[in-house]
Amino acid sequence: MKTFKLVSLQIVSNGKVTPIKLNDGLIINKEDDHNRWLIEIYSDYTITSFFEVAHTEQEELLVHATITKRENDPAPFQVKVLSIQTLGNKVSILLEGTLKRDRSDYAQLLLQHLLEKGYTGEELSNKFGEMIQNKPQTFLEKK
């Protein structure tokens, strides 16, 4: 298994991307035959209700995780909530899932999205440069 620092996490649901405020987090590549990953979120208790519903209903969630450094491309994971542990006014939430696609295709997906929006030439170049720097993820849930 390999463990990495989780630096940001966003939930993608109904066309919206919702950032989860992290106090800390880990992501573990289990390196098993099913390519499963574990994501542990340590955050304020206020985020618990969303995850409790997902856990009760065994709902699959699409999350975008940024690993190790904020400059890294976000990685999309399809996950389920395994457990929720209350720790005073904090909570530890354990997710398990699989990587949906290789992270290296982020630039290609972004370029395709901009072309579909009608950007061309210098306008395309400028918009691509701006968005590749900011790493928006809103277009990913449509793929």
N, C-alpha and C positions, 0 to 999 in steps of 0.2 A: 504494500500500500504506500501511497505517496500523499503527504499532507501539505496543504498550501494555505496561505492567509487569504481570507475572504475580505475584500476591501469595499465592495458594494454589492447590493442585491436589489433587484427590482422584480415586482410581480406584474405579469402581463395578463390582463383580463378585460374582455369586452372592449377591445381597441384602446385601452388605457394602460399606461405604464406607471406603476406606483412604486416609488422608492421606499425601501424599508430602512429606517434609521438603525444602524448597527452600533452597538457598543463594542462588539468584537465578533469574530466569526472565523470558522475554519471550513475548508472544503477538502474532502479526502477522495482520491481515486482508489477505489477498492481493488482495481486491477483483477477483477474476477471474470468468469466466462460470460457474464451478462453485461459487462461494461458499466457497472453501477458506480455511482458517486454518492457520498454522504455530504450534506451541507448542514453545519451547525450555526444557527443564528443566536447570538446573545444580544438581547435588546431590552427596551423598556416594556413593562407589562401591558402597555396600551395597545400593542399590536396583536395581542393574544386572541381576541374574538374572531378575527378573520381566519386564523389558522385553526382554531377550535372547530369552526364550521367545516372547513376543508378536511380536517381529520375525521370528524364524525361521519361525514358523507363519503369518505375515501375518495375525494375529488382529486383529479390530477391537475397540477398547476404548471403553468409555464413561467419560469423564472429566468432572469438574465443575471449571471454572476460575473463579477470582475475579480480576477484572481491576482494576487501578489502586488500589483501596482495599478494605480488608477489609469495609467496610460494604456494598459492592455485592453484588447478588444473584449467586449462582453461575450460570455459564452451562454447560449441558451440551453436550459435543462428542462426536461419534463419530469416533475417530481410529485411525490405524495408525502404527507406529513406522517412521520413515524411516531414522534412523541413530543409532548409539551411538558416542560418541568418549570414550575414557578420557584423562583429564588428571591424571596422578599418582594421588592417592587420591580424586579427584573425577571426575564423569562429566557429559557433555553429551548429552542425549537429545532428538532432534528428532522431533516428532509432526506429522502432517498430517491434517486432517479437516474436518468441517463442523459448524456449529452446528445442534443438533437442534431447538431451538425458540427463540422469542423470549424473552429474559430477563425481559421485563415480565410474563410470565404466572406467575412464581414465587408471588406472593401468591395468585392464583386457584387454583393447584395445591395450595398449602398449605391454603387454606380448604376446598377439596373433600376433601382427605385428612382433615382434622379432622372434617368433617361425616360422612364415611363411618365414622369411629371412634366416632361417637355423641355428640360434644360439642355442647352447645346453650347458649344464653343466656350468662350471665356466665362460666360455665366455658369456653365456646367463646372468648369475648372475651379472657379471661386467657391461655389456652393459645396462641391465635393471636399475641397480643402478645409472649409469651415466645419463641415459635418464630420469629417474623419478625425478632426482634432477634438471635437466635443463628444464624440461617440454616442449620438442619439440612438435609441433602440426601438422607437415607435413603429418603424416600418417593418421590423423583423416578424412581428406576430402575424402578419398577413401572408408569410411564406409557408 
